[in-house]
Amino acid sequence: MNSALQLLNQFEASTADDFPLGPAGAEVLDQIERVSRLCTELKDFYKTALTKNPNCVPGWVLKPGAIRRSLRDPQAVWERVQDVMTSQQFMASVKVEVLRLQDQWARVAGIPPSRAKGEFNQLMDGLLVQLQSAPSLVRSKSPRGEKDFAHRPD
């Protein structure tokens, strides 16, 4: 725990220009991964402890998570709003869950799961939009060179 705290103190005192690159940078990222996993484990531990005893860590409480609203039956929702909205207005408000629709479509059409994605993509050609999330920072190989973790294009 002390080495993690020392590492954090060292980085708090540094500027971005002082961060090492090359092998030293790889070592820093390795340590950050270790510290990050430890931090997640510690937070989980304290959340569990505070769930069991809200007074076990003075000055800390569990803040309730955000509440998100969701509508689960599109047909029933449509039946309740159709006297006010057109079907086009309603459809413009609906978000289609691709995997759920693909699975339902394949099941109804009798398409085996092994072919569902390809055939669904073909059916939806021109309608599918692929969104890519931000890149993740992962080690391309272990420090000892044992295994590749990230795909590298040829």
DOTIVEX-149232 format. One record per atom (N, C-alpha, C): z, y, x. Coordinates in steps of 0.001 Angstrom, whole numbers, plus 500000, padded with zeros to 6 digits. Example, Ala and Ser with C-alpha at 12.3 -4.5 7.8 and 13.67 -1.06 7.14 Angstrom:
BEGIN
507800494310513190507800495500512300507800496700513200507080497750512850507140498940513670507870500030512900
END
This chain:
BEGIN
500000498810500827500000500000500000500000501248500867500744501222501979500791502381502863499431502705503461498655501664503862497338501940504449496414502566503417496531502157502157495715502757501105496092504221500922497398504506500935497847505887500794497433506728501999497505506145503185497061506866504382495571507182504301494783506214503828493350506424503684493065507539502690493782507531501576493602508595500594493992509958501156495101510008501865495521511271502480494493511764503487493939510840504270492927511204505267491700511809504585491254511205503490490068511716502814490336513012502084491539513181501560491871514449500909491833515590501918492183515308503154492202516337504192490811516586504772489874515688504522488530515814505087487625516603504165486499517016504727485424517574503918484297516557503925483329516717503047482210515774502968481473515690504297481476516750505094480796516736506394481495515823507393482775515513507158483544514679508079483445513188507766482861512827506634482804511420506259481833510697507177482230509542507683481371508828508628480215508108507939479142507928508688478009507119508253477917505922509188476880505127509069476708503968509939477773502920509682478092502102510698479092501048510525480458501578510081480842502752510565482132503328510155482093503686508667480946504167508202480796504464506775480874503203505931480277502109506429480354500828505726481801500369505616482559500545506676483975500164506656484743501024505649484418502317505598485076503201504637484786502720503218483514502411502927483163501941501585483844500610501268483955499722502264484678498463502046486122498738501642486763499673502340488154500003502032488272500672500666487299501517500327487314502173499014487224501125497905486377500119498107486270499037497114487613498321496952488267498027498067489570497364498012490587498238497280490624499522497624491574500449496997491265500578495511489986500634495168489581500764493773490041499560492947489850498356493495490318497145492797491835497169492641492528497577493702493982497656493640494417498680492587493759499819492546494094500849491559493898500328490141492817499605489909492578499032488587493675498049488230494051497189489165495125496220488913496447496931488631496732497977489412497980498717489201497993499402487839496896500030487466496836500684486158497020499663485044496368498509485168496528497461484161497991497004484075498616496844485238500029496448485262500888497464484514500697498762484837501526499788484215501210499952482727499969499772482323499647499824480893500375498705480154500358497518480728501055496386480109502550496657480046503094497145481146504534497428481181504902498488480147504100499555480048504396500617479085504201500152477647503325499178477448503153498608476113504421497875475694505002497148476648506213496379476359507444497265476266507517498289477124508676499176477151508194500597477435508017501413476393507476502766476559508294503678477477509528503295477823510375504134478665510505503610480098509704502623480476509893501980481780509404502826482958508564503812482714508086504697483786508264506130483290509328506787483722509617508146483233508447509103483473508136509869482437507079510862482548505687510319482239505591509041481950504289508435481653504324507777480283503245507947479514503105507327478196501676506815478052501493505931477108500150505470476789499553506393475738498427506983476063497720507841475122496797506937474299496838507036472986495959506194472174494492506458472511493687505414472425492257505552472684491583506354471586490408506855471892489633507616470920489209506705469773489125507274468607488664506534467437487212506909467199486367505889467155484948506104466881484640505559465499483837506285464759483438505816463441482133505039463550482008504044462704480810503224462698480560502743461277479303502570460930478933502018459624478321500650459879478810499635459175478394498282459527477341497669458621477077498193457454476127497583456530475051498599456159473941498621456916472901499640456673472378499634455234472238498459454630471740498388453254472705499072452290473989498794452428474992499426451561475047500933451805474894501346453052474889502781453367473691503439452684472520502798452802471310503346452176471507503488450660472110502485450047472326502530448601473203503712448205474093504123449084474978505247448761474358506614449038473343506676449898472761507989450238471351508178449704470752507154449109469345507235448721469043508261447641470043508667446872469796509690445853469742511094446459470126511229447726470130512526448397469079512585449514468836511462450174467942511428451346466700510601451058465633510924451768464453510066451723464664508914452698463872507871452563464001506744453490463668507183454914462723508124455060462391508630456403463572509374457016464263510176456230465434510887456734466536509908457126466723508896456306467732507887456612467368507144457892466121506692458014465697505929459185465811506767460462465634508088460349465774508955461520467229509016461985468151508608461124469576508631461463470092507284461936469277506263461839469712504905462145469353504562463584470295503948464277470056503478465641469895501961465591468795501477466110468532500048466103469095499433467381469874498385467238470404497661468386469384496594468774468739496783469915467619495952470317467987494473470379469034494121471088469376492705471224469757492072469891470472492797469066470848492258467753469603492030466900468692493005466883467457492856466120466601491725466693466491491665468014465711490610468664466256489228468301467562489056468366468178487762468040467961487393466576468149488352465692467963488115464256466502487780463963465590488557464528464157488329464337463753486946464832464205486574466030463845485278466607464389484138465745465609484283465272466208483236464447465413483067463155465104484180462480464371484130461219462946483607461436462318484008462540460942483591462834460869482189463431462026481595463743462040480261464316461571480215465765461797481296466470461390481379467879462573480983468746462377480049469677463493479627470531463989480774471413465287480787471704465865481853472526465150482039473866464629480970474435463960481080475737462688481917475663462105482062474480460865482846474334461080484143473566462283484336473033462540485457472134462257486814472776462760487037473974462607488357474592461137488693474832460405487757475399458997488012475692458190488287474441458380487466473413457617487647472179458057488903471429459338489196471470459827490417470825459262491645471539459263491619472874458691492736473637457226492933473290456500491831473127455080491906472770454923492516471374455735492068470434455687492586469067455997494089469039456949494505469856457399495899469865456671496757470897455562496249471447454802496987472459454511498408471978454838499367472805454628500765472465455819501400471762456754500595471302457938501123470623459196501016471471459218500051472384460390499877473244460465500984474282461629501529474426461892502523475464462930501913476389462633501887477673463584501329478631464295502468479341465606502456479228466434503478479852467197502830480995467173503450482141467890502894483289469145503710483540470251503015483700471500503701483995471493504162485452472471504962485797472585505471487163472769504305488127472274504431489352472434503339490313473906503114490661474207501869490970475562501500491375475606501340492882476725501647493449476923501488494881477462500094495130476650499226495749477065497858496062476667497532497486477389496627498078477091496203499442475881495291499410474899495531500289473690494722500307473938493356500926474922493249501783475288491961502366476741492019502770477335490849502922478740490813503308478873491308504747480065491733505141480255492220506510479850491190507565479921489912507214479554488880508180478105488450507994477356489113507123475953488800506924475701487494506203476680487016505402476565485696504785475649485661503572475633486705502741474921486628501482474432488011501079473225488068500557472725489332500024473269489544498618473746490771498337474261491088497024473287491935496215472478492711496869471557493603496163470121493163496436469292493301495420467876492962495585467208494073496375466505493672497407465735494639498201464259494363497983463468495363497557462044495151497348461347494780498668460297493981498580459540493587499782458774494747500347
END
